[in-house]
Amino acid sequence: MNSRAKAMLIATVLLCTLLVTKSLWIDPVGPLEGDYLKYKNYALNIAPYQPGILIVKSPVIDYKVVSVKKISNSGITNITYIDENGEWVEETLEGEYKARVRTYLLSVLPFRDIQIRGGKE
C-alpha cells in the first residue's frame, strides 16, 4: 500500500469516527424537564408518521430529537404522548412548541430532518 492509500484510509477512519461520535453523543438533545420533556416524547411518537416518510417503523431506522424550543408564550399546544408507565396521556401545554427530529439509518447515518410544530389538531 502506497502512502496516498494509507492517508486516504486514515482519513476515512477518522471521518467515520467523527460521524459516529456526532450521531450518538452530540446530536441528541440533552436532559429535559417539564413541558419540554413532554413535547419531546410527543415529537418522538409522531415523527415516523409524518408525510413523506416511506418507512414508518423499521429496525434499521432510528429517530432522535435534536432540539425542542418554545416559540411563543401565548396560545396552547395539545399533545398526546406515552409516559414513563407506557400509557397514553393527553395534555395541554401553555405556549407553542417546535421540535426537530433527525432520522438515522443504523443509528449512525443521518438522512432526514423532520420539523414538528405545534400539537395535534
Secondary structure in CASP SS format (residue, H / E / C, confidence):
PFRMAT SS
TARGET T0000
AUTHOR 0000-0000-0000
METHOD secondary structure of the structure
MODEL  1
M C 1.00
N C 1.00
S H 1.00
R H 1.00
A H 1.00
K H 1.00
A H 1.00
M H 1.00
L H 1.00
I H 1.00
A H 1.00
T H 1.00
V H 1.00
L H 1.00
L H 1.00
C H 1.00
T H 1.00
L H 1.00
L H 1.00
V H 1.00
T H 1.00
K H 1.00
S H 1.00
L H 1.00
W H 1.00
I H 1.00
D C 1.00
P C 1.00
V C 1.00
G C 1.00
P C 1.00
L C 1.00
E C 1.00
G H 1.00
D H 1.00
Y H 1.00
L H 1.00
K H 1.00
Y H 1.00
K H 1.00
N H 1.00
Y H 1.00
A H 1.00
L H 1.00
N H 1.00
I H 1.00
A H 1.00
P H 1.00
Y H 1.00
Q C 1.00
P C 1.00
G C 1.00
I C 1.00
L C 1.00
I C 1.00
V C 1.00
K C 1.00
S C 1.00
P C 1.00
V C 1.00
I E 1.00
D E 1.00
Y E 1.00
K E 1.00
V E 1.00
V E 1.00
S E 1.00
V E 1.00
K E 1.00
K E 1.00
I E 1.00
S E 1.00
N E 1.00
S E 1.00
G E 1.00
I E 1.00
T E 1.00
N E 1.00
I E 1.00
T E 1.00
Y E 1.00
I E 1.00
D C 1.00
E C 1.00
N C 1.00
G C 1.00
E C 1.00
W E 1.00
V E 1.00
E E 1.00
E E 1.00
T E 1.00
L E 1.00
E E 1.00
G E 1.00
E E 1.00
Y E 1.00
K E 1.00
A E 1.00
R E 1.00
V E 1.00
R E 1.00
T E 1.00
Y E 1.00
L E 1.00
L C 1.00
S C 1.00
V C 1.00
L E 1.00
P E 1.00
F E 1.00
R E 1.00
D E 1.00
I E 1.00
Q E 1.00
I E 1.00
R E 1.00
G C 1.00
G C 1.00
K C 1.00
E C 1.00
END
